[in-house]
Amino acid sequence: MAVRERRSEVSGQRFENRDERIEDSDQRSEIGDEGPEIKEKLIAGGNNNPLITNHESRISNQPTSNQPTSNISFLITGVGMVATAFALGKELSNNRYDLVINLGIAGSFDRSIALGEVVEVVEDTFPELGAEDDEIFLPLDQMGFGEVSFKPSPHPIFNVRSVRGITVNKVHGNDASIEKIVHRLDPQVESMEGAAVFYACKQFNTQCLQIRAVSNYVEKRNREAWKIGLAVKNLNTFAADLVEKLIG
């Protein structure tokens, strides 16, 4: 009986600014030595975060689509939960993977997390799915129409901070809305794709995890304070180490 080896996929986002190249770094690896045997991986993400691309000194090729590196595939999903769910759902309908890794940047509500720090999202929630009842928000799960919070698969391989996240259509930039979401869910980070990855993988019974680097604090829009370049550099260093571990 022939057995087809399953692949893995990495989903990640690219930057609009192609000049912001990522060079190799002496940063200490944050990936532990122990972990499950993974044969096929998919790395996926949206369009605004560069993942592993242009890390020429660590990875020989530069994936720009679902192009395999050894037994690793790369998927650029597009920005937002709709594009991510569609792209990942389409990919998982046609291919089997042992592990899906979502890599990207995030905003942080938690000021104890340093800008540029790499974190793992261990719980992610769709905070906008539900209904308003005057001043009260009713989450979809409380209404009996499905889940809104998701978690990654167990995996003892990372030495980074574990955080709670939310996945939004509109990133927060207003003091009143920030106060409301912090009071209701107390998230530490937010992205526009993470929970969609968890959701899609759950539907296909595929292991998954989410790694983010913090590019900014969640506050009134203040682009001068953003550290996207630092976040991307640290994320790519982490991702390159991860890929080497997975294919090693």
C-alpha positions in Angstrom: 0.0 0.0 0.0 1.5 3.3 -1.0 1.5 6.0 1.6 1.7 9.6 0.5 3.8 11.6 2.9 1.8 14.6 4.2 3.2 18.1 3.8 3.3 21.0 6.2 2.4 24.6 5.4 3.6 27.9 6.7 1.3 30.9 6.3 2.8 34.3 6.4 2.4 37.9 5.3 4.7 40.0 3.1 5.6 43.7 3.5 4.5 46.3 1.0 8.0 47.9 1.5 10.3 45.6 -0.3 13.3 47.6 0.7 12.9 46.5 4.4 15.1 43.5 3.8 15.7 41.0 6.6 19.3 40.0 7.3 20.7 37.2 9.3 21.1 37.9 13.0 23.0 36.4 16.0 19.8 36.5 18.0 19.5 33.5 20.3 17.1 30.9 19.1 13.9 30.8 21.1 13.0 27.3 19.8 13.4 24.5 22.3 15.0 21.1 21.5 12.0 19.0 22.2 8.9 18.7 20.0 6.8 16.3 18.0 8.0 14.7 14.8 6.5 16.7 12.0 6.8 15.6 8.4 4.7 18.0 6.4 4.3 21.7 7.4 2.4 24.7 5.9 3.5 28.3 6.8 0.7 30.8 6.1 0.0 34.5 6.5 -1.5 37.6 5.0 0.0 40.4 2.8 1.7 42.8 5.2 4.2 40.7 7.1 7.3 39.3 5.5 7.8 35.7 6.6 11.1 34.0 5.9 11.3 35.7 2.6 14.7 37.3 1.8 16.4 35.3 4.6 18.9 34.2 1.9 21.7 33.3 4.3 19.5 30.9 6.2 17.1 29.5 3.5 18.2 28.9 0.0 15.1 29.8 -1.9 12.7 32.7 -1.6 9.1 31.4 -1.4 6.5 33.7 -3.0 3.6 31.4 -3.2 2.8 27.8 -2.2 6.3 26.8 -3.2 7.8 23.9 -1.2 11.0 24.1 0.7 12.0 20.5 1.5 8.7 19.3 3.1 7.5 22.8 3.9 5.1 24.9 1.8 4.4 28.6 2.0 1.0 30.3 1.6 0.3 34.0 1.3 -3.3 34.4 2.3 -4.0 38.1 2.0 -4.9 40.5 4.8 -7.8 39.8 7.1 -9.9 36.8 8.4 -12.0 36.4 5.2 -9.1 36.2 2.8 -7.2 33.9 5.3 -10.1 31.5 5.9 -10.7 31.2 2.1 -7.1 30.8 1.1 -6.3 28.3 3.9 -9.6 26.4 3.4 -8.8 26.0 -0.3 -5.3 24.8 0.4 -6.4 22.3 3.1 -9.1 21.0 0.8 -6.5 20.0 -1.7 -3.5 19.0 0.5 -2.9 17.2 3.8 -0.5 18.7 6.3 0.8 17.6 9.7 1.1 21.2 10.9 0.1 24.7 9.9 2.1 27.6 11.3 0.7 31.1 11.2 3.4 33.8 11.3 2.8 37.5 11.4 3.0 40.8 13.3 0.6 42.0 16.0 -0.4 45.0 18.0 -0.1 44.6 21.8 -2.5 45.8 24.5 0.0 44.6 27.1 2.8 47.2 27.7 4.9 44.6 29.5 5.5 43.0 26.1 8.4 44.7 24.4 8.1 46.0 20.8 9.7 43.5 18.6 9.2 40.6 21.0 8.1 37.3 19.5 5.1 35.6 21.3 2.9 32.6 20.8 -0.9 33.1 20.7 -2.3 30.3 22.8 -5.9 31.5 22.7 -7.5 33.6 20.0 -11.0 35.0 19.8 -13.3 36.6 17.3 -14.5 39.5 19.5 -16.9 41.0 16.9 -19.0 37.8 16.2 -22.3 38.3 18.0 -25.0 40.9 18.5 -25.6 44.1 20.4 -28.4 44.3 23.0 -28.4 48.0 23.7 -25.1 48.5 25.6 -24.5 44.8 26.1 -22.6 42.6 23.6 -23.8 39.0 23.2 -21.0 36.8 21.8 -22.0 34.2 19.2 -21.3 31.3 21.6 -23.6 32.7 24.3 -26.3 32.9 21.6 -25.8 29.2 20.8 -24.6 29.7 17.2 -21.0 28.4 17.4 -17.6 29.0 18.8 -15.7 32.3 18.9 -12.5 31.2 20.8 -9.9 28.8 19.6 -6.6 27.3 20.8 -3.6 25.8 19.0 -2.5 22.2 19.1 -0.3 21.1 22.0 3.5 21.4 21.1 6.4 21.6 23.6 8.9 23.3 21.3 8.9 27.0 22.0 10.5 29.2 24.7 8.5 32.4 24.0 5.8 34.2 26.0 2.3 32.8 25.7 -0.4 35.4 25.1 -4.2 35.7 24.6 -5.2 37.3 21.3 -8.2 38.6 19.4 -8.7 38.6 15.6 -10.5 41.7 14.3 -11.7 43.2 11.1 -10.8 46.7 12.3 -7.7 47.2 14.5 -8.3 49.3 17.5 -7.2 53.0 17.5 -9.8 54.7 19.7 -9.5 55.1 23.5 -13.2 54.2 24.1 -13.2 51.1 22.0 -9.8 50.0 23.4 -11.2 50.4 27.0 -14.3 48.3 26.1 -12.5 45.4 24.6 -9.9 45.3 27.4 -12.7 45.3 29.9 -14.7 42.6 28.1 -11.9 40.2 27.0 -8.6 41.5 28.4 -6.6 40.5 25.3 -2.8 40.9 25.1 -2.4 41.2 21.4 -4.6 41.6 18.3 -4.2 40.6 14.6 -6.5 40.3 11.6 -5.9 36.6 10.8 -5.0 34.5 13.7 -8.3 33.0 14.8 -9.3 32.4 11.2 -6.3 30.1 10.9 -7.2 28.2 14.1 -10.8 27.9 12.8 -9.9 26.6 9.4 -7.4 24.1 10.8 -10.0 22.8 13.3 -12.4 22.2 10.5 -9.8 20.0 8.7 -8.6 18.4 11.9 -5.1 19.8 11.3 -2.6 20.8 14.0 -1.7 24.4 14.0 0.0 27.2 16.0 0.4 30.9 15.8 3.6 33.0 16.2 3.5 36.8 16.2 6.1 39.6 16.7 4.8 42.8 18.3 5.1 45.8 16.0 3.2 48.4 17.9 1.1 49.0 21.0 -2.7 49.3 20.6 -3.5 53.0 21.0 -4.5 56.0 19.0 -2.9 55.5 15.6 0.7 56.6 16.0 2.9 55.4 13.1 6.0 57.1 14.4 6.0 54.8 17.4 5.7 51.6 15.3 8.6 49.1 15.2 7.6 47.1 12.2 11.1 46.6 11.0 12.3 45.3 14.3 9.3 43.0 14.6 9.8 41.6 11.2 13.5 41.1 11.8 12.9 39.1 15.0 10.0 37.2 13.4 12.2 36.1 10.5 15.0 35.1 12.8 12.6 33.0 14.7 11.0 31.6 11.6 14.3 30.7 10.0 15.4 28.8 13.1 12.0 27.1 13.2 12.2 26.0 9.5 15.8 24.7 10.1 14.6 22.7 13.1 11.6 21.3 11.2 13.5 20.2 8.1 16.6 19.2 10.0 
